[in-house]
Every structure is written in C-alpha cells, then in structure tokens.
Amino acid sequence: MTLSLSPSQTADLRMQPVEDVLGRVGQSLQVRLLSETVVRKRRTVGAKTDRDTWVRIERRPLDKIPDQGWNGAESAARLGGVAQPEWYGCVVWRDVDGPVMWRADETALLSSAPIGTSVVATAPDLPEEWWKALNASLDALAAQNTTRVATPDTVTITQAHVTQSIRSVFTDDFDTTVERWVPAHADLNWANVTAPTLQLFDWEDWGNAPLGLDSASLWASSLAVPALAERVRHERRSDFESGNGKLMTLFACSKILGPYAHPEDPRLEPARRTAEEIIRELEAS
C-alpha cells in the first residue's frame, strides 16, 4: 500500500490521491470514513465516519513539528470550561518516502456548522448567548496552565517572532515587549467556530501566546465587515485595551499589510487605519 506523496508531487492534498491514507486511518481507528463526506484542504483531509464521529487528517513536514510535538487536539481535551468537540483518539505515522508525518484525530461531530471561512464577507447572525459563550470559553482558556507554546501558522510564537513581524511593517518608535503570556487557541477565525451553538475546533496550534492573540485574530478575520469587527472589539475590549492587546492587534495587522498583502483585500484600509491609531497610543504611553 502506497501512502506517501512522491518528492516530485506538491504537498497540496486537494490535488493528490488520498484514498490509501483514508484506508490506513480507517483500519487503524477501526472505523469507516464516508467518502461522500470527505473535505480536502491544502494540508488536511477530513471526513465523517460510520459511527457518527469526525476524523481530521493532517500531513506536516518534520521541520514544522515543534519539540513539544503536534498533539494539540489531544492535549486540548483536558481544557475545562472551553466549548469544543470531545476528542476520542488518534493515529500517527511517519511517511516512508520523505521527511513528513501524518496524524489523524477522531472527535465528536460538531454541534453546529462552522460559521464561515477564515475571512468573512457578510456578518453572521449570532445570538447574544453565542457571544456570552465565546467570552466564557476564551476567558476559561486564558485561565488554564500549560507548558505548550502556540504555533500560529505552524510557527512557534516567541517574543522575537512578535517583534520581527511587527517591525517588518511598522518601524515607528514604540516598545514591542510582551508582558503577559496565556493559553490561546492560536487559530481563531470564523472557519474554526460554530453557530448557533458555539464550539471552537482545530486545536492543533494552541498553547501559550501573548494575551490578546485570539481576540486580535478573530477581529482581523472580521475586518471586511466593519460592524462585526467592532462587535469583536466590544466583546473583547479588556484584551484590546491592554498593552498586550494593542501589540497583538498590530501583529494581526502586519499579516494583512505585510509583503504578501493582496491589493484587493477589503481589510487593507481598516487594518492600516487601526494600526496608525494604535501606534499613536503606544508612542504616547
């Protein structure tokens, strides 16, 4: 059975055959993955199973796996007070033909549908109870203790990384020192939350991060819808008003305004305007 991608093939799982991988995962977990439910993304594949669970499969190069490992979904299962699907088990193996590992995690099905894509173009209709649940989950998450370090975009977040990301776009004279680190989801956007019942999923990158990272990430995902972005700022205002939160907002803006900025991204102008306001506040403090 051939399970790996040849060196000449790209790592985009949307373009490559994955039937053998699905077969191996099903055999290992003793479950049948339903082919009509398969969802393929660049580096992940997911499917519903015949026992009403969900399996998420990820292919990751060895150099993108940190020293702490990449068992985020498994380790997040112990987090109390955080709305998330229950985790059941996993299978992990190394690709025989390259410096790559595969991991499949089986979880409960989501209680509701994902709200949207990572960047939304229209405002979702979210009840007040949803916002209360979001605040409760993010506050409970930040109160946990962990030795894990967050890896947003598979990059370990450090003080040096925060400073480099911000300084690559904003060269003004202000301090970029992070004062408080707390557990964060580290990939919080509208594709990874559900409604009308809230659940946070895709926990692969969670760990300690600067306070405000999750709030700033969700805000950045909302910028194409000004009213939604403002609602996120209102709900998470304690984060955004802190020094850390301001740095994380600049960190999020640097991802939008940096060298890979798309000229037609509707978030460019609000990100630029917000960044200018925050820099003035930081320089005055």
C-alpha positions in Angstrom: 0.0 0.0 0.0 1.5 3.4 -1.0 0.7 6.1 1.5 3.2 8.9 0.7 3.5 11.6 -1.9 6.5 11.3 -4.2 9.2 14.0 -4.0 8.0 15.4 -7.3 4.5 15.9 -6.1 3.3 19.1 -4.3 2.0 18.9 -0.7 -1.4 20.2 -1.7 -3.8 17.4 -0.6 -6.6 19.0 -2.7 -4.6 17.8 -5.8 -3.2 14.4 -4.7 -4.8 11.0 -4.2 -5.6 10.3 -0.6 -7.5 7.0 -0.8 -4.7 5.0 0.7 -4.3 7.4 3.5 -8.0 7.2 4.3 -7.9 3.5 4.2 -5.0 3.3 6.6 -6.7 5.7 9.0 -9.9 3.7 8.9 -8.1 0.5 9.5 -6.1 1.9 12.4 -9.1 3.5 14.1 -11.4 0.6 13.2 -13.9 2.9 11.6 -15.1 3.5 8.0 -14.7 7.0 6.6 -17.6 8.0 4.5 -16.3 9.0 1.1 -19.2 11.3 0.3 -18.4 13.5 3.3 -14.6 14.0 2.6 -13.4 17.6 2.8 -10.0 18.3 1.3 -7.8 21.3 2.1 -4.2 22.1 1.3 -2.7 20.2 4.1 -5.6 18.4 5.8 -8.4 16.0 4.9 -11.5 15.4 7.0 -14.4 13.0 6.8 -17.4 11.8 8.8 -17.4 8.2 9.9 -19.9 5.4 10.1 -20.1 5.8 13.9 -21.1 9.5 13.7 -17.7 10.9 14.5 -15.3 13.2 12.6 -11.7 12.4 11.6 -9.2 15.1 10.7 -6.0 14.0 8.9 -3.0 16.3 8.6 0.2 16.0 6.7 3.1 18.0 8.2 6.8 18.3 7.4 9.1 17.2 10.2 10.6 20.7 10.4 7.1 22.1 11.1 6.7 19.9 14.1 7.9 21.6 17.3 9.8 20.0 20.1 6.5 19.8 22.1 5.0 17.6 19.4 1.8 18.3 17.4 -0.8 16.7 19.6 -2.8 19.9 20.0 -6.3 18.3 19.7 -5.4 15.6 22.2 -3.9 17.9 24.8 -6.8 20.4 24.4 -9.2 17.7 25.6 -8.3 18.4 29.2 -9.2 22.1 29.0 -12.1 22.8 31.3 -14.8 25.4 30.6 -14.0 25.6 26.9 -16.7 24.7 24.3 -15.1 22.2 22.0 -15.9 18.8 20.4 -14.9 15.7 22.5 -11.7 14.0 21.5 -11.6 10.2 21.2 -8.3 9.0 19.8 -5.6 9.3 17.1 -3.1 7.5 14.9 0.3 9.0 13.9 2.9 7.7 11.5 5.9 8.8 9.6 5.9 8.9 5.8 8.3 6.2 4.5 9.4 8.3 1.5 10.1 11.7 2.9 10.6 13.9 6.0 6.8 14.1 6.7 4.5 12.8 9.3 0.7 12.1 9.2 -1.7 12.5 12.1 -5.4 11.6 12.3 -7.6 12.7 15.2 -11.1 11.4 15.8 -13.6 13.7 17.6 -17.3 14.1 18.2 -19.2 15.7 15.4 -19.6 19.5 15.7 -22.7 20.6 17.4 -23.4 23.2 14.7 -22.0 24.2 11.4 -18.8 26.3 11.1 -19.8 30.0 10.7 -17.8 30.8 7.6 -14.4 31.0 6.0 -11.3 32.3 7.7 -12.2 35.8 6.5 -15.9 36.6 6.2 -17.6 38.9 3.7 -21.0 39.1 5.4 -22.0 39.4 9.0 -23.2 36.1 10.6 -26.4 36.3 12.6 -25.2 35.5 16.1 -27.5 35.5 19.2 -26.4 37.2 22.4 -26.0 33.8 24.0 -23.3 32.9 21.4 -21.2 36.0 22.4 -21.6 35.1 26.1 -20.4 31.6 25.3 -17.4 32.9 23.3 -16.3 35.2 26.1 -16.7 32.4 28.7 -14.6 30.0 26.6 -11.8 32.4 25.8 -11.7 33.6 29.5 -11.6 30.0 30.7 -8.9 29.1 28.2 -6.7 32.0 29.2 -7.0 30.9 32.9 -5.5 27.5 32.2 -1.9 26.4 32.7 0.2 24.7 30.1 3.8 24.2 29.0 2.7 24.2 25.4 3.7 27.2 23.2 1.3 28.3 20.5 2.3 27.8 16.8 0.1 30.1 14.7 0.5 29.2 11.0 2.8 26.4 12.3 5.4 28.9 13.5 6.3 28.9 17.2 5.3 32.3 18.7 8.1 34.0 20.6 9.0 37.5 21.7 11.5 37.6 18.8 8.8 36.5 16.3 6.3 39.1 17.6 8.9 41.9 17.3 10.1 40.8 13.9 6.6 40.5 12.5 5.5 43.9 13.8 8.8 45.7 12.8 8.7 44.2 9.3 5.7 46.5 8.6 5.7 49.2 11.3 9.1 50.9 12.1 7.8 53.6 14.4 9.4 54.1 17.9 7.4 52.0 20.3 8.1 49.1 22.7 7.1 45.6 21.4 7.7 43.8 24.7 5.0 41.3 25.6 4.2 41.4 29.2 1.7 38.6 29.7 1.5 35.1 28.1 -1.6 32.9 28.4 -3.0 29.9 26.7 -4.6 30.7 23.4 -6.3 28.8 20.6 -3.9 30.5 18.1 -6.0 29.9 15.0 -9.2 31.7 16.0 -11.2 32.7 12.9 -14.7 32.3 11.6 -13.8 28.9 9.9 -12.9 27.4 13.3 -16.0 28.3 15.4 -19.6 27.1 15.1 -23.1 28.7 15.5 -25.8 28.9 16.7 -24.2 26.6 19.3 -20.6 27.7 20.0 -17.8 25.2 19.7 -14.1 26.0 19.0 -12.3 23.4 16.9 -9.0 22.8 15.1 -6.8 22.9 18.2 -3.5 21.9 16.6 -1.7 25.1 17.3 -2.9 26.0 20.8 -0.5 27.0 23.6 0.9 29.9 25.5 0.8 33.2 23.5 0.6 36.9 24.1 -2.6 37.9 25.8 -5.0 39.1 23.1 -3.8 36.9 20.3 -7.1 35.2 19.9 -9.2 38.3 20.1 -7.0 40.1 17.6 -7.1 37.1 15.2 -10.9 37.0 15.3 -11.0 40.8 14.8 -8.7 40.5 11.8 -10.9 37.8 10.3 -13.9 40.2 10.6 -12.4 43.4 9.1 -14.2 43.1 5.8 -17.4 43.6 7.8 -16.9 46.7 9.9 -19.9 46.1 12.2 -18.7 42.6 13.0 -15.1 43.7 13.7 -16.4 46.4 16.0 -18.6 43.8 17.8 -15.5 41.6 18.4 -13.6 44.7 19.8 -16.6 45.5 22.1 -16.9 41.9 23.4 -13.2 41.5 24.0 -12.5 45.1 24.9 -10.4 44.1 28.0 -8.0 42.4 25.7 -7.9 45.2 23.1 -7.4 48.0 25.7 -4.4 46.3 27.2 -0.8 46.9 26.1 -0.6 43.3 25.0 -3.8 43.5 23.1 -2.6 46.5 21.2 0.6 44.7 20.2 -1.4 41.7 19.1 -3.7 43.9 17.0 -0.5 45.2 15.3 0.7 41.7 14.9 -2.6 40.8 13.2 -2.4 43.9 11.0 1.2 43.0 10.0 -0.2 39.8 8.5 -2.7 41.8 6.4 -0.4 44.6 5.4 2.9 42.7 5.0 4.8 41.7 1.9 2.1 39.2 0.8 -0.7 41.7 1.1 -3.4 41.4 -1.7 -4.2 44.7 -3.3 -7.9 43.9 -3.4 -8.1 42.7 0.2 -11.0 44.7 1.8 -9.2 44.6 5.1 -6.2 46.7 4.0 -7.7 50.1 4.7 -9.3 49.3 8.1 -6.1 47.5 9.2 -3.9 50.4 8.2 -6.2 52.9 9.9 -6.4 50.9 13.1 -2.6 50.4 13.1 -2.0 54.1 12.9 -4.3 54.8 15.8 -2.6 52.1 18.0 0.9 53.3 17.1 0.0 56.8 18.2 -1.3 55.4 21.5 1.8 53.3 22.1 4.2 56.2 21.3 2.3 58.4 23.7 2.3 55.9 26.6 
